[in-house]
Amino acid sequence: MVKQPLDLRRLSLVELIYVKIRNNRELQGRLYAYDQHLNVILGDIYKATKQNIPMLFVQGDGVVLVAPPLRVG
């Protein structure tokens, strides 16, 4: 059950998530780790530019939104 903001991410470990970062950049990937500063480590990333990135560290001060993956269609 989700009671606090970080609970959703805790339930999402190794699940696909959507991350929006500064400058209107968007990422989708598997959440492998995070901390209280919203630093996240994503794997199997699919970026809007259609680049496949195996693993990426995203610094928390650039994160705007963390959510379940967007469903289009």
Distance bins in CASP14 RR format, pairs under 12 A and 6 or more apart:
PFRMAT RR
TARGET T0000
AUTHOR 0000-0000-0000
RMODE 2
METHOD distances of the structure
MODEL  1
1 7 1 0 0 1 0 0 0 0 0 0 0
1 8 0 0 0 0 0 1 0 0 0 0 0
1 10 0 0 0 0 0 1 0 0 0 0 0
1 11 0 0 0 0 1 0 0 0 0 0 0
2 8 1 0 1 0 0 0 0 0 0 0 0
2 9 0 0 0 0 1 0 0 0 0 0 0
2 10 0 0 0 0 1 0 0 0 0 0 0
2 11 1 0 0 1 0 0 0 0 0 0 0
2 12 0 0 0 0 0 1 0 0 0 0 0
2 68 0 0 0 0 0 1 0 0 0 0 0
3 10 0 0 0 0 0 1 0 0 0 0 0
3 11 0 0 0 0 0 1 0 0 0 0 0
4 10 0 0 0 0 1 0 0 0 0 0 0
4 11 0 0 0 0 0 1 0 0 0 0 0
4 36 0 0 0 0 0 1 0 0 0 0 0
5 11 0 0 0 0 0 1 0 0 0 0 0
5 34 0 0 0 0 0 1 0 0 0 0 0
5 36 0 0 0 0 0 1 0 0 0 0 0
5 38 0 0 0 0 1 0 0 0 0 0 0
5 65 0 0 0 0 0 1 0 0 0 0 0
5 66 0 0 0 0 1 0 0 0 0 0 0
5 67 0 0 0 0 0 1 0 0 0 0 0
6 12 0 0 0 0 0 1 0 0 0 0 0
6 13 0 0 0 0 0 1 0 0 0 0 0
6 31 0 0 0 0 0 1 0 0 0 0 0
6 34 1 0 0 1 0 0 0 0 0 0 0
6 35 0 0 0 0 1 0 0 0 0 0 0
6 36 1 0 0 1 0 0 0 0 0 0 0
6 37 0 0 0 0 0 1 0 0 0 0 0
6 38 0 0 0 0 1 0 0 0 0 0 0
6 40 0 0 0 0 0 1 0 0 0 0 0
6 66 0 0 0 0 1 0 0 0 0 0 0
7 13 0 0 0 0 0 1 0 0 0 0 0
7 34 0 0 0 0 0 1 0 0 0 0 0
7 66 0 0 0 0 0 1 0 0 0 0 0
8 15 0 0 0 0 0 1 0 0 0 0 0
8 17 0 0 0 0 1 0 0 0 0 0 0
8 18 0 0 0 0 0 1 0 0 0 0 0
8 31 0 0 0 0 0 1 0 0 0 0 0
8 34 0 0 0 0 0 1 0 0 0 0 0
8 65 0 0 0 0 0 1 0 0 0 0 0
8 66 1 0 0 1 0 0 0 0 0 0 0
8 67 0 0 0 0 1 0 0 0 0 0 0
8 68 0 0 0 0 1 0 0 0 0 0 0
9 15 0 0 0 0 1 0 0 0 0 0 0
9 17 1 0 0 1 0 0 0 0 0 0 0
9 18 0 0 0 0 0 1 0 0 0 0 0
9 19 0 0 0 0 0 1 0 0 0 0 0
9 31 1 0 0 1 0 0 0 0 0 0 0
9 32 0 0 0 0 0 1 0 0 0 0 0
9 33 0 0 0 0 0 1 0 0 0 0 0
9 34 1 0 1 0 0 0 0 0 0 0 0
9 35 0 0 0 0 0 1 0 0 0 0 0
9 36 0 0 0 0 0 1 0 0 0 0 0
9 38 0 0 0 0 1 0 0 0 0 0 0
9 39 0 0 0 0 0 1 0 0 0 0 0
9 40 0 0 0 0 1 0 0 0 0 0 0
9 41 0 0 0 0 0 1 0 0 0 0 0
9 42 0 0 0 0 0 1 0 0 0 0 0
9 63 0 0 0 0 0 1 0 0 0 0 0
9 65 0 0 0 0 0 1 0 0 0 0 0
9 66 1 0 0 1 0 0 0 0 0 0 0
9 67 0 0 0 0 1 0 0 0 0 0 0
9 68 0 0 0 0 0 1 0 0 0 0 0
10 17 0 0 0 0 0 1 0 0 0 0 0
10 31 0 0 0 0 1 0 0 0 0 0 0
10 33 0 0 0 0 0 1 0 0 0 0 0
10 34 0 0 0 0 1 0 0 0 0 0 0
10 35 0 0 0 0 0 1 0 0 0 0 0
10 36 0 0 0 0 0 1 0 0 0 0 0
10 66 0 0 0 0 0 1 0 0 0 0 0
11 17 0 0 0 0 0 1 0 0 0 0 0
11 31 0 0 0 0 1 0 0 0 0 0 0
11 34 0 0 0 0 0 1 0 0 0 0 0
11 66 0 0 0 0 0 1 0 0 0 0 0
11 68 0 0 0 0 1 0 0 0 0 0 0
12 18 0 0 0 0 0 1 0 0 0 0 0
12 19 0 0 0 0 0 1 0 0 0 0 0
12 29 0 0 0 0 0 1 0 0 0 0 0
12 30 0 0 0 0 1 0 0 0 0 0 0
12 31 1 0 1 0 0 0 0 0 0 0 0
12 32 0 0 0 0 0 1 0 0 0 0 0
12 33 0 0 0 0 0 1 0 0 0 0 0
12 34 0 0 0 0 1 0 0 0 0 0 0
12 40 0 0 0 0 0 1 0 0 0 0 0
12 42 0 0 0 0 0 1 0 0 0 0 0
12 66 0 0 0 0 1 0 0 0 0 0 0
12 67 0 0 0 0 1 0 0 0 0 0 0
12 68 1 0 0 1 0 0 0 0 0 0 0
12 69 0 0 0 0 1 0 0 0 0 0 0
13 30 0 0 0 0 1 0 0 0 0 0 0
13 31 1 0 1 0 0 0 0 0 0 0 0
13 32 1 0 0 1 0 0 0 0 0 0 0
13 33 0 0 0 0 1 0 0 0 0 0 0
13 34 0 0 0 0 1 0 0 0 0 0 0
13 40 0 0 0 0 0 1 0 0 0 0 0
13 41 0 0 0 0 0 1 0 0 0 0 0
13 42 0 0 0 0 0 1 0 0 0 0 0
13 43 0 0 0 0 0 1 0 0 0 0 0
14 29 0 0 0 0 0 1 0 0 0 0 0
14 30 1 0 1 0 0 0 0 0 0 0 0
14 31 1 0 0 1 0 0 0 0 0 0 0
14 32 1 0 0 1 0 0 0 0 0 0 0
14 33 0 0 0 0 0 1 0 0 0 0 0
14 34 0 0 0 0 0 1 0 0 0 0 0
14 41 0 0 0 0 0 1 0 0 0 0 0
14 42 0 0 0 0 0 1 0 0 0 0 0
14 43 0 0 0 0 1 0 0 0 0 0 0
14 44 0 0 0 0 1 0 0 0 0 0 0
15 28 0 0 0 0 0 1 0 0 0 0 0
15 29 0 0 0 0 1 0 0 0 0 0 0
15 30 1 0 0 1 0 0 0 0 0 0 0
15 31 1 0 0 1 0 0 0 0 0 0 0
15 32 0 0 0 0 0 1 0 0 0 0 0
15 42 0 0 0 0 0 1 0 0 0 0 0
15 43 0 0 0 0 0 1 0 0 0 0 0
15 44 0 0 0 0 0 1 0 0 0 0 0
15 66 0 0 0 0 0 1 0 0 0 0 0
15 67 0 0 0 0 0 1 0 0 0 0 0
15 68 1 0 0 1 0 0 0 0 0 0 0
15 69 0 0 0 0 1 0 0 0 0 0 0
16 27 0 0 0 0 0 1 0 0 0 0 0
16 28 1 0 0 1 0 0 0 0 0 0 0
16 29 1 0 1 0 0 0 0 0 0 0 0
16 30 1 0 1 0 0 0 0 0 0 0 0
16 31 0 0 0 0 1 0 0 0 0 0 0
16 32 0 0 0 0 0 1 0 0 0 0 0
16 42 0 0 0 0 1 0 0 0 0 0 0
16 43 0 0 0 0 1 0 0 0 0 0 0
16 44 0 0 0 0 1 0 0 0 0 0 0
16 45 0 0 0 0 0 1 0 0 0 0 0
16 46 0 0 0 0 1 0 0 0 0 0 0
16 66 0 0 0 0 0 1 0 0 0 0 0
16 67 0 0 0 0 0 1 0 0 0 0 0
16 68 1 0 0 1 0 0 0 0 0 0 0
16 69 1 0 1 0 0 0 0 0 0 0 0
16 70 0 0 0 0 0 1 0 0 0 0 0
16 71 0 0 0 0 0 1 0 0 0 0 0
17 26 0 0 0 0 0 1 0 0 0 0 0
17 27 0 0 0 0 1 0 0 0 0 0 0
17 28 1 0 0 1 0 0 0 0 0 0 0
17 29 1 0 0 1 0 0 0 0 0 0 0
17 30 1 0 0 1 0 0 0 0 0 0 0
17 31 1 0 1 0 0 0 0 0 0 0 0
17 32 0 0 0 0 0 1 0 0 0 0 0
17 34 0 0 0 0 1 0 0 0 0 0 0
17 40 0 0 0 0 1 0 0 0 0 0 0
17 41 0 0 0 0 0 1 0 0 0 0 0
17 42 1 0 0 1 0 0 0 0 0 0 0
17 43 0 0 0 0 0 1 0 0 0 0 0
17 44 0 0 0 0 0 1 0 0 0 0 0
17 45 0 0 0 0 0 1 0 0 0 0 0
17 46 0 0 0 0 0 1 0 0 0 0 0
17 58 0 0 0 0 0 1 0 0 0 0 0
17 63 0 0 0 0 0 1 0 0 0 0 0
17 65 0 0 0 0 0 1 0 0 0 0 0
17 66 1 0 0 1 0 0 0 0 0 0 0
17 67 1 0 0 1 0 0 0 0 0 0 0
17 68 1 0 0 1 0 0 0 0 0 0 0
17 69 1 0 0 1 0 0 0 0 0 0 0
17 70 0 0 0 0 0 1 0 0 0 0 0
18 25 0 0 0 0 0 1 0 0 0 0 0
18 26 1 0 0 1 0 0 0 0 0 0 0
18 27 1 0 0 1 0 0 0 0 0 0 0
18 28 1 0 1 0 0 0 0 0 0 0 0
18 29 0 0 0 0 1 0 0 0 0 0 0
18 30 0 0 0 0 0 1 0 0 0 0 0
18 31 0 0 0 0 0 1 0 0 0 0 0
18 40 0 0 0 0 0 1 0 0 0 0 0
18 42 0 0 0 0 0 1 0 0 0 0 0
18 45 0 0 0 0 0 1 0 0 0 0 0
18 46 0 0 0 0 0 1 0 0 0 0 0
18 47 0 0 0 0 0 1 0 0 0 0 0
18 48 0 0 0 0 0 1 0 0 0 0 0
18 63 0 0 0 0 0 1 0 0 0 0 0
18 64 0 0 0 0 0 1 0 0 0 0 0
18 65 1 0 0 1 0 0 0 0 0 0 0
18 66 1 0 0 1 0 0 0 0 0 0 0
18 67 1 0 1 0 0 0 0 0 0 0 0
18 68 1 0 0 1 0 0 0 0 0 0 0
18 69 1 0 1 0 0 0 0 0 0 0 0
18 70 1 0 1 0 0 0 0 0 0 0 0
18 71 0 0 0 0 1 0 0 0 0 0 0
18 72 0 0 0 0 0 1 0 0 0 0 0
19 25 0 0 0 0 1 0 0 0 0 0 0
19 26 1 0 0 1 0 0 0 0 0 0 0
19 27 1 0 1 0 0 0 0 0 0 0 0
19 28 1 0 0 1 0 0 0 0 0 0 0
19 29 1 0 0 1 0 0 0 0 0 0 0
19 30 0 0 0 0 0 1 0 0 0 0 0
19 31 0 0 0 0 1 0 0 0 0 0 0
19 34 0 0 0 0 0 1 0 0 0 0 0
19 38 0 0 0 0 1 0 0 0 0 0 0
19 39 0 0 0 0 0 1 0 0 0 0 0
19 40 1 0 0 1 0 0 0 0 0 0 0
19 41 0 0 0 0 0 1 0 0 0 0 0
19 42 1 0 0 1 0 0 0 0 0 0 0
19 43 0 0 0 0 0 1 0 0 0 0 0
19 45 0 0 0 0 1 0 0 0 0 0 0
19 46 0 0 0 0 0 1 0 0 0 0 0
19 47 0 0 0 0 0 1 0 0 0 0 0
19 48 0 0 0 0 0 1 0 0 0 0 0
19 56 0 0 0 0 1 0 0 0 0 0 0
19 57 0 0 0 0 0 1 0 0 0 0 0
19 58 1 0 0 1 0 0 0 0 0 0 0
19 59 0 0 0 0 0 1 0 0 0 0 0
19 60 0 0 0 0 1 0 0 0 0 0 0
19 62 0 0 0 0 1 0 0 0 0 0 0
19 63 1 0 0 1 0 0 0 0 0 0 0
19 64 0 0 0 0 1 0 0 0 0 0 0
19 65 1 0 0 1 0 0 0 0 0 0 0
19 66 1 0 1 0 0 0 0 0 0 0 0
19 67 0 0 0 0 1 0 0 0 0 0 0
19 68 0 0 0 0 0 1 0 0 0 0 0
19 69 0 0 0 0 1 0 0 0 0 0 0
19 70 0 0 0 0 0 1 0 0 0 0 0
20 26 1 0 1 0 0 0 0 0 0 0 0
20 27 1 0 0 1 0 0 0 0 0 0 0
20 28 0 0 0 0 0 1 0 0 0 0 0
20 38 0 0 0 0 0 1 0 0 0 0 0
20 40 0 0 0 0 0 1 0 0 0 0 0
20 47 0 0 0 0 0 1 0 0 0 0 0
20 48 0 0 0 0 0 1 0 0 0 0 0
20 58 0 0 0 0 0 1 0 0 0 0 0
20 62 0 0 0 0 1 0 0 0 0 0 0
20 63 1 0 0 1 0 0 0 0 0 0 0
20 64 1 0 1 0 0 0 0 0 0 0 0
20 65 1 0 1 0 0 0 0 0 0 0 0
20 66 0 0 0 0 1 0 0 0 0 0 0
20 67 1 0 0 1 0 0 0 0 0 0 0
20 69 0 0 0 0 0 1 0 0 0 0 0
20 70 0 0 0 0 1 0 0 0 0 0 0
21 27 1 0 0 1 0 0 0 0 0 0 0
21 28 0 0 0 0 0 1 0 0 0 0 0
21 38 0 0 0 0 0 1 0 0 0 0 0
21 39 0 0 0 0 0 1 0 0 0 0 0
21 40 0 0 0 0 1 0 0 0 0 0 0
21 42 0 0 0 0 0 1 0 0 0 0 0
21 45 0 0 0 0 0 1 0 0 0 0 0
21 47 0 0 0 0 0 1 0 0 0 0 0
21 48 0 0 0 0 0 1 0 0 0 0 0
21 56 0 0 0 0 0 1 0 0 0 0 0
21 57 0 0 0 0 0 1 0 0 0 0 0
21 58 1 0 0 1 0 0 0 0 0 0 0
21 59 0 0 0 0 1 0 0 0 0 0 0
21 60 0 0 0 0 1 0 0 0 0 0 0
21 61 0 0 0 0 1 0 0 0 0 0 0
21 62 1 0 1 0 0 0 0 0 0 0 0
21 63 1 0 1 0 0 0 0 0 0 0 0
21 64 1 0 0 1 0 0 0 0 0 0 0
21 65 0 0 0 0 1 0 0 0 0 0 0
21 66 0 0 0 0 1 0 0 0 0 0 0
22 58 0 0 0 0 0 1 0 0 0 0 0
22 59 0 0 0 0 1 0 0 0 0 0 0
22 60 0 0 0 0 0 1 0 0 0 0 0
22 61 0 0 0 0 1 0 0 0 0 0 0
22 62 1 0 1 0 0 0 0 0 0 0 0
22 63 0 0 0 0 1 0 0 0 0 0 0
22 64 1 0 0 1 0 0 0 0 0 0 0
22 65 0 0 0 0 0 1 0 0 0 0 0
23 48 0 0 0 0 0 1 0 0 0 0 0
23 62 0 0 0 0 1 0 0 0 0 0 0
23 64 0 0 0 0 1 0 0 0 0 0 0
24 48 0 0 0 0 1 0 0 0 0 0 0
24 62 0 0 0 0 0 1 0 0 0 0 0
24 64 0 0 0 0 1 0 0 0 0 0 0
24 65 0 0 0 0 0 1 0 0 0 0 0
25 45 0 0 0 0 0 1 0 0 0 0 0
25 47 1 0 0 1 0 0 0 0 0 0 0
25 48 1 0 0 1 0 0 0 0 0 0 0
25 49 0 0 0 0 1 0 0 0 0 0 0
25 51 0 0 0 0 0 1 0 0 0 0 0
25 56 0 0 0 0 0 1 0 0 0 0 0
25 58 0 0 0 0 1 0 0 0 0 0 0
25 62 0 0 0 0 1 0 0 0 0 0 0
25 63 0 0 0 0 0 1 0 0 0 0 0
25 64 0 0 0 0 1 0 0 0 0 0 0
25 65 0 0 0 0 0 1 0 0 0 0 0
26 42 0 0 0 0 0 1 0 0 0 0 0
26 45 0 0 0 0 0 1 0 0 0 0 0
26 46 0 0 0 0 1 0 0 0 0 0 0
26 47 1 0 0 1 0 0 0 0 0 0 0
26 48 1 0 1 0 0 0 0 0 0 0 0
26 49 0 0 0 0 1 0 0 0 0 0 0
26 50 0 0 0 0 0 1 0 0 0 0 0
26 58 0 0 0 0 0 1 0 0 0 0 0
26 63 0 0 0 0 0 1 0 0 0 0 0
26 64 0 0 0 0 1 0 0 0 0 0 0
26 65 0 0 0 0 1 0 0 0 0 0 0
26 66 0 0 0 0 0 1 0 0 0 0 0
26 67 0 0 0 0 0 1 0 0 0 0 0
26 69 0 0 0 0 0 1 0 0 0 0 0
26 70 0 0 0 0 1 0 0 0 0 0 0
27 40 0 0 0 0 1 0 0 0 0 0 0
27 41 0 0 0 0 0 1 0 0 0 0 0
27 42 1 0 0 1 0 0 0 0 0 0 0
27 43 0 0 0 0 1 0 0 0 0 0 0
27 44 0 0 0 0 0 1 0 0 0 0 0
27 45 1 0 1 0 0 0 0 0 0 0 0
27 46 1 0 0 1 0 0 0 0 0 0 0
27 47 1 0 1 0 0 0 0 0 0 0 0
27 48 1 0 0 1 0 0 0 0 0 0 0
27 49 0 0 0 0 0 1 0 0 0 0 0
27 51 0 0 0 0 0 1 0 0 0 0 0
27 52 0 0 0 0 0 1 0 0 0 0 0
27 53 0 0 0 0 1 0 0 0 0 0 0
27 55 0 0 0 0 0 1 0 0 0 0 0
27 56 1 0 0 1 0 0 0 0 0 0 0
27 57 0 0 0 0 0 1 0 0 0 0 0
27 58 1 0 0 1 0 0 0 0 0 0 0
27 62 0 0 0 0 0 1 0 0 0 0 0
27 63 0 0 0 0 1 0 0 0 0 0 0
27 64 0 0 0 0 0 1 0 0 0 0 0
27 65 0 0 0 0 0 1 0 0 0 0 0
27 66 0 0 0 0 0 1 0 0 0 0 0
27 67 0 0 0 0 0 1 0 0 0 0 0
27 69 0 0 0 0 0 1 0 0 0 0 0
27 70 0 0 0 0 0 1 0 0 0 0 0
28 42 0 0 0 0 1 0 0 0 0 0 0
28 43 0 0 0 0 0 1 0 0 0 0 0
28 44 0 0 0 0 1 0 0 0 0 0 0
28 45 1 0 0 1 0 0 0 0 0 0 0
28 46 1 0 1 0 0 0 0 0 0 0 0
28 47 1 0 0 1 0 0 0 0 0 0 0
28 48 0 0 0 0 1 0 0 0 0 0 0
28 49 0 0 0 0 0 1 0 0 0 0 0
28 50 0 0 0 0 0 1 0 0 0 0 0
28 51 0 0 0 0 0 1 0 0 0 0 0
28 52 0 0 0 0 0 1 0 0 0 0 0
28 53 0 0 0 0 0 1 0 0 0 0 0
28 56 0 0 0 0 0 1 0 0 0 0 0
28 66 0 0 0 0 0 1 0 0 0 0 0
28 67 0 0 0 0 0 1 0 0 0 0 0
28 68 0 0 0 0 0 1 0 0 0 0 0
28 69 1 0 1 0 0 0 0 0 0 0 0
28 70 1 0 0 1 0 0 0 0 0 0 0
28 71 0 0 0 0 0 1 0 0 0 0 0
28 72 0 0 0 0 0 1 0 0 0 0 0
29 40 0 0 0 0 1 0 0 0 0 0 0
29 41 0 0 0 0 0 1 0 0 0 0 0
29 42 1 0 1 0 0 0 0 0 0 0 0
29 43 1 0 1 0 0 0 0 0 0 0 0
29 44 1 0 1 0 0 0 0 0 0 0 0
29 45 1 0 1 0 0 0 0 0 0 0 0
29 46 1 0 0 1 0 0 0 0 0 0 0
29 47 0 0 0 0 1 0 0 0 0 0 0
29 52 0 0 0 0 0 1 0 0 0 0 0
29 53 0 0 0 0 1 0 0 0 0 0 0
29 54 0 0 0 0 0 1 0 0 0 0 0
29 55 0 0 0 0 0 1 0 0 0 0 0
29 56 0 0 0 0 1 0 0 0 0 0 0
29 58 0 0 0 0 0 1 0 0 0 0 0
29 66 0 0 0 0 0 1 0 0 0 0 0
29 67 0 0 0 0 0 1 0 0 0 0 0
29 68 0 0 0 0 0 1 0 0 0 0 0
29 69 1 0 0 1 0 0 0 0 0 0 0
29 70 0 0 0 0 0 1 0 0 0 0 0
30 40 0 0 0 0 0 1 0 0 0 0 0
30 41 0 0 0 0 1 0 0 0 0 0 0
30 42 1 0 0 1 0 0 0 0 0 0 0
30 43 1 0 1 0 0 0 0 0 0 0 0
30 44 1 0 1 0 0 0 0 0 0 0 0
30 45 0 0 0 0 1 0 0 0 0 0 0
30 46 0 0 0 0 0 1 0 0 0 0 0
30 53 0 0 0 0 0 1 0 0 0 0 0
30 54 0 0 0 0 0 1 0 0 0 0 0
30 55 0 0 0 0 1 0 0 0 0 0 0
30 56 0 0 0 0 0 1 0 0 0 0 0
30 69 0 0 0 0 0 1 0 0 0 0 0
31 38 0 0 0 0 0 1 0 0 0 0 0
31 39 0 0 0 0 0 1 0 0 0 0 0
31 40 1 0 0 1 0 0 0 0 0 0 0
31 41 1 0 0 1 0 0 0 0 0 0 0
31 42 1 0 0 1 0 0 0 0 0 0 0
31 43 0 0 0 0 1 0 0 0 0 0 0
31 44 0 0 0 0 0 1 0 0 0 0 0
31 45 0 0 0 0 0 1 0 0 0 0 0
31 55 0 0 0 0 0 1 0 0 0 0 0
31 56 0 0 0 0 0 1 0 0 0 0 0
31 58 0 0 0 0 0 1 0 0 0 0 0
31 63 0 0 0 0 0 1 0 0 0 0 0
31 66 0 0 0 0 1 0 0 0 0 0 0
31 67 0 0 0 0 0 1 0 0 0 0 0
31 68 0 0 0 0 0 1 0 0 0 0 0
31 69 0 0 0 0 0 1 0 0 0 0 0
32 39 0 0 0 0 0 1 0 0 0 0 0
32 40 0 0 0 0 1 0 0 0 0 0 0
32 41 1 0 1 0 0 0 0 0 0 0 0
32 42 1 0 0 1 0 0 0 0 0 0 0
32 43 1 0 1 0 0 0 0 0 0 0 0
32 44 0 0 0 0 1 0 0 0 0 0 0
32 45 0 0 0 0 0 1 0 0 0 0 0
32 54 0 0 0 0 0 1 0 0 0 0 0
32 55 1 0 0 1 0 0 0 0 0 0 0
32 56 0 0 0 0 1 0 0 0 0 0 0
32 57 0 0 0 0 0 1 0 0 0 0 0
32 58 0 0 0 0 0 1 0 0 0 0 0
33 39 0 0 0 0 1 0 0 0 0 0 0
33 40 1 0 0 1 0 0 0 0 0 0 0
33 41 1 0 1 0 0 0 0 0 0 0 0
33 42 0 0 0 0 1 0 0 0 0 0 0
33 43 0 0 0 0 1 0 0 0 0 0 0
33 55 0 0 0 0 0 1 0 0 0 0 0
33 56 0 0 0 0 0 1 0 0 0 0 0
33 57 0 0 0 0 1 0 0 0 0 0 0
33 58 0 0 0 0 0 1 0 0 0 0 0
34 40 1 0 1 0 0 0 0 0 0 0 0
34 41 1 0 0 1 0 0 0 0 0 0 0
34 42 0 0 0 0 1 0 0 0 0 0 0
34 57 0 0 0 0 0 1 0 0 0 0 0
34 58 0 0 0 0 1 0 0 0 0 0 0
34 59 0 0 0 0 0 1 0 0 0 0 0
34 60 0 0 0 0 1 0 0 0 0 0 0
34 63 0 0 0 0 1 0 0 0 0 0 0
34 66 0 0 0 0 1 0 0 0 0 0 0
35 41 0 0 0 0 1 0 0 0 0 0 0
35 57 0 0 0 0 0 1 0 0 0 0 0
35 58 0 0 0 0 0 1 0 0 0 0 0
35 59 0 0 0 0 0 1 0 0 0 0 0
35 60 0 0 0 0 1 0 0 0 0 0 0
35 63 0 0 0 0 0 1 0 0 0 0 0
36 60 0 0 0 0 1 0 0 0 0 0 0
37 58 0 0 0 0 0 1 0 0 0 0 0
37 59 0 0 0 0 1 0 0 0 0 0 0
37 60 1 0 1 0 0 0 0 0 0 0 0
37 61 1 0 0 1 0 0 0 0 0 0 0
37 62 0 0 0 0 0 1 0 0 0 0 0
37 63 0 0 0 0 1 0 0 0 0 0 0
38 57 0 0 0 0 0 1 0 0 0 0 0
38 58 0 0 0 0 1 0 0 0 0 0 0
38 59 0 0 0 0 1 0 0 0 0 0 0
38 60 1 0 1 0 0 0 0 0 0 0 0
38 61 1 0 0 1 0 0 0 0 0 0 0
38 62 0 0 0 0 1 0 0 0 0 0 0
38 63 1 0 1 0 0 0 0 0 0 0 0
38 64 0 0 0 0 1 0 0 0 0 0 0
38 65 0 0 0 0 0 1 0 0 0 0 0
38 66 1 0 0 1 0 0 0 0 0 0 0
39 56 0 0 0 0 0 1 0 0 0 0 0
39 57 1 0 0 1 0 0 0 0 0 0 0
39 58 1 0 0 1 0 0 0 0 0 0 0
39 59 1 0 1 0 0 0 0 0 0 0 0
39 60 1 0 1 0 0 0 0 0 0 0 0
39 61 0 0 0 0 1 0 0 0 0 0 0
39 62 0 0 0 0 1 0 0 0 0 0 0
39 63 0 0 0 0 1 0 0 0 0 0 0
39 66 0 0 0 0 0 1 0 0 0 0 0
40 55 0 0 0 0 0 1 0 0 0 0 0
40 56 0 0 0 0 1 0 0 0 0 0 0
40 57 1 0 0 1 0 0 0 0 0 0 0
40 58 1 0 1 0 0 0 0 0 0 0 0
40 59 0 0 0 0 1 0 0 0 0 0 0
40 60 1 0 0 1 0 0 0 0 0 0 0
40 61 0 0 0 0 0 1 0 0 0 0 0
40 62 0 0 0 0 0 1 0 0 0 0 0
40 63 1 0 0 1 0 0 0 0 0 0 0
40 65 0 0 0 0 0 1 0 0 0 0 0
40 66 1 0 0 1 0 0 0 0 0 0 0
41 53 0 0 0 0 0 1 0 0 0 0 0
41 54 0 0 0 0 0 1 0 0 0 0 0
41 55 1 0 0 1 0 0 0 0 0 0 0
41 56 1 0 0 1 0 0 0 0 0 0 0
41 57 1 0 1 0 0 0 0 0 0 0 0
41 58 1 0 0 1 0 0 0 0 0 0 0
41 59 0 0 0 0 0 1 0 0 0 0 0
41 60 0 0 0 0 0 1 0 0 0 0 0
42 52 0 0 0 0 0 1 0 0 0 0 0
42 53 0 0 0 0 1 0 0 0 0 0 0
42 54 0 0 0 0 1 0 0 0 0 0 0
42 55 1 0 0 1 0 0 0 0 0 0 0
42 56 1 0 1 0 0 0 0 0 0 0 0
42 57 0 0 0 0 1 0 0 0 0 0 0
42 58 1 0 0 1 0 0 0 0 0 0 0
42 60 0 0 0 0 0 1 0 0 0 0 0
42 63 0 0 0 0 0 1 0 0 0 0 0
42 66 0 0 0 0 0 1 0 0 0 0 0
42 69 0 0 0 0 0 1 0 0 0 0 0
43 52 0 0 0 0 1 0 0 0 0 0 0
43 53 1 0 0 1 0 0 0 0 0 0 0
43 54 1 0 0 1 0 0 0 0 0 0 0
43 55 1 0 1 0 0 0 0 0 0 0 0
43 56 1 0 0 1 0 0 0 0 0 0 0
43 57 0 0 0 0 0 1 0 0 0 0 0
43 58 0 0 0 0 0 1 0 0 0 0 0
44 52 1 0 0 1 0 0 0 0 0 0 0
44 53 0 0 0 0 1 0 0 0 0 0 0
44 54 1 0 0 1 0 0 0 0 0 0 0
44 55 0 0 0 0 1 0 0 0 0 0 0
44 56 0 0 0 0 1 0 0 0 0 0 0
44 69 0 0 0 0 0 1 0 0 0 0 0
45 51 0 0 0 0 1 0 0 0 0 0 0
45 52 1 0 0 1 0 0 0 0 0 0 0
45 53 1 0 1 0 0 0 0 0 0 0 0
45 54 1 0 0 1 0 0 0 0 0 0 0
45 55 1 0 0 1 0 0 0 0 0 0 0
45 56 1 0 1 0 0 0 0 0 0 0 0
45 57 0 0 0 0 0 1 0 0 0 0 0
45 58 0 0 0 0 1 0 0 0 0 0 0
45 69 0 0 0 0 0 1 0 0 0 0 0
46 52 1 0 0 1 0 0 0 0 0 0 0
46 53 0 0 0 0 1 0 0 0 0 0 0
46 54 0 0 0 0 0 1 0 0 0 0 0
46 56 0 0 0 0 0 1 0 0 0 0 0
46 69 0 0 0 0 1 0 0 0 0 0 0
46 70 0 0 0 0 0 1 0 0 0 0 0
47 53 1 0 0 1 0 0 0 0 0 0 0
47 56 0 0 0 0 1 0 0 0 0 0 0
47 58 0 0 0 0 0 1 0 0 0 0 0
48 70 0 0 0 0 0 1 0 0 0 0 0
57 63 0 0 0 0 0 1 0 0 0 0 0
58 64 0 0 0 0 0 1 0 0 0 0 0
58 65 0 0 0 0 0 1 0 0 0 0 0
58 66 0 0 0 0 1 0 0 0 0 0 0
60 66 0 0 0 0 1 0 0 0 0 0 0
END
